[in-house]
Amino acid sequence: MNVDGTWQLTMITGGGEETVELVLRSAGETLNGNFDGRPISEGKLRGAEVTFTASITSPLKAKIKCAAALDGDAMTGKAKALFLTVPFTATRMPAPWGSS
């Protein structure tokens, strides 16, 4: 499965929706990239299963463990931070015009 690209990831929290940019690049089963501009860690791609850990600093400093199912240009999953688990969806953004 191809997960490479820039994704618009929307988490549904108690305060509403929060959208961040997720950039993923795969090398075999290993995923690298950025979540809201910060590097991800522990990134894995196993079939259609995507997992990674991201660090956030707002509203508080925490690590978020994300797990999602990849379906073409869409992902659905859950993000777990501290004591809270929230659902998220992600949509792959089209490549910029003129790129391949």
C-alpha positions, 0 to 999 in steps of 0.5 A: 500500500502507498501511504506517501504524501501530505495528509490533512488529519482531523481529530474530533475532540471534546472541543470540536475538530482540530486539523493538522498536516501529516506528511508521510514517507515510507521505506519498506515497513518504516514510516518517517514524516512530520505531524504538525511540523514535528517529526514522527517516531515509531512509524510503521506500515504493515499492509493497510495498518499505519501506526506512528507516535507524534509529539505535541506541545499544545494544549499540553506537552504529550506524545500521541500514539496513532493507529489507522486503517489506510484505504486509498487516499483516506485513513480512519483511526484513533489517537491516544494521548495520556488518558484520552483516545479520540477518533481521526480521519485523514485525506491525502492532499493532491500532489502540487501541480507540476510534481510527479 
